[in-house]
Amino acid sequence: MNLLPKDAYGCPFLQLAPMEGVGDRCFRKAMASIGGFNEAVRDFLRVPRNAHVKSLAKEYEADELASLPLAAQLMGSDPDLMAAMAQEIQQRGAPRIDINCGCPSHTVTGRGAGSSLLKDPNFLHVIAKAVVQAVTIPVTLKMRSGYQDTSLFKENLLAAQESGVRYITLHPRTKVDGYTPPARWDLIAEAKSILRIPLVGNGDILNVDDALKMLRDTKCDALMIGRGSVINPFIFHQIRSHFSQTPYQPKWEDLMQYFDVYRASIPSGMPLRVQVGKLKQLLQFLFKSNAKLLEKRMTVLTSTHTQPEEFLNFVKPLLQEGWSYSLT
Ligand SMILES: Cc1cc2nc3c(=O)[nH]c(=O)nc-3n(C[C@H](O)[C@H](O)[C@H](O)COP(=O)(O)O)c2cc1C
């Protein structure tokens, strides 16, 4: 079965990237209210040594986004625990399990998981195979181009492929790169020429032109978008509309609904000040979406409101002013 089908107009399969912190449940639900993507990937579920997998797995909710599929991502370095966690997640209804081989965080990599797996293709293979063999649902793997450098790039790709994962998602930066230098799309093209399983391209897609260029230059099979969707939540619809040649104009009401869903999804027990902090975190991306909004970004981020409603009432007119410039 093709896990990454194109739509009727030839638009590639579009995925909402996992983004721990920024892209939490509130964001995913808000994005689902706008739609346009085929599947979301949940931010990683840590599988630490001595993990009690049954209780950890409860953080994953298969029906979080109603009818939109939500893949689970696991991050760990103990093959038996990763396999046990995968089984729990499968039982909880996950459509797919993704293995994290990219997280650069020291607290994670210090224990040999995330991007640390890229230091040792043989061990990456052991982990991925353990998960593949533990479940019947598709297992995939998301990786960076390397840890310190790209010297093991090909070995890691092949180790993943040989483990039996169904496809690979490549974010073509090394762990050391973090998020700053431009993503190396040439490595996506190279990976595509090496692999026989499908490849999802990811990294620095901020608008429709970027999406088309990545597809053209790399020949990747599908696209995953992270930060570009926090900056412009309508990006998936805009890509889709290019293929269907049906004009798509984002509506102000849709953006307001996005905020309403986001706000309603914030746990009510969270201190109000922290709720405002969360909204600011979201808005610091959105206010990058055009030059007019960018001018107001600092005003929003430095506002001293402590009540979420008050803060949103302050922000909405600023947003509306910049809105006429349309999102990139
Ligand atoms: C705040 C943040 C959190 C992230 N968390 C995860 C994660 O949990 N799992 C993962 O595989 N990648 C994670 N990533 C990487 C993204 O999924 C993606 O690969 C990267 O941001 C490049 O894509 P983009 O340019 O479209 O954002 C994270 C990225 C950011 C910015």
The ligand as a Gaussian input file, in Angstrom:
#p B3LYP/6-31G(d) Opt

LIG

0 1
 C       10.528000      23.774000      18.156000
 C       10.837000      22.563000      17.324000
 C       10.599000      21.304000      17.853000
 C       10.869000      20.150000      17.093000
 N       10.549000      18.914000      17.598000
 C       10.734000      17.815000      16.820000
 C       10.309000      16.524000      17.261000
 O        9.705000      16.361000      18.314000
 N       10.580000      15.476000      16.449000
 C       11.209000      15.622000      15.240000
 O       11.427000      14.641000      14.545000
 N       11.571000      16.835000      14.783000
 C       11.336000      17.920000      15.538000
 N       11.671000      19.151000      15.047000
 C       12.202000      19.258000      13.673000
 C       11.061000      19.523000      12.674000
 O       10.167000      18.455000      12.619000
 C       11.628000      19.773000      11.266000
 O       12.376000      18.644000      10.884000
 C       12.529000      21.002000      11.192000
 O       11.964000      22.080000      11.904000
 C       12.789000      21.430000       9.740000
 O       11.571000      21.633000       9.067000
 P       10.904000      23.108000       8.872000
 O       11.968000      23.983000       8.249000
 O        9.735000      22.867000       7.986000
 O       10.550000      23.598000      10.244000
 C       11.417000      20.288000      15.798000
 C       11.645000      21.570000      15.281000
 C       11.364000      22.697000      16.013000
 C       11.611000      24.050000      15.416000

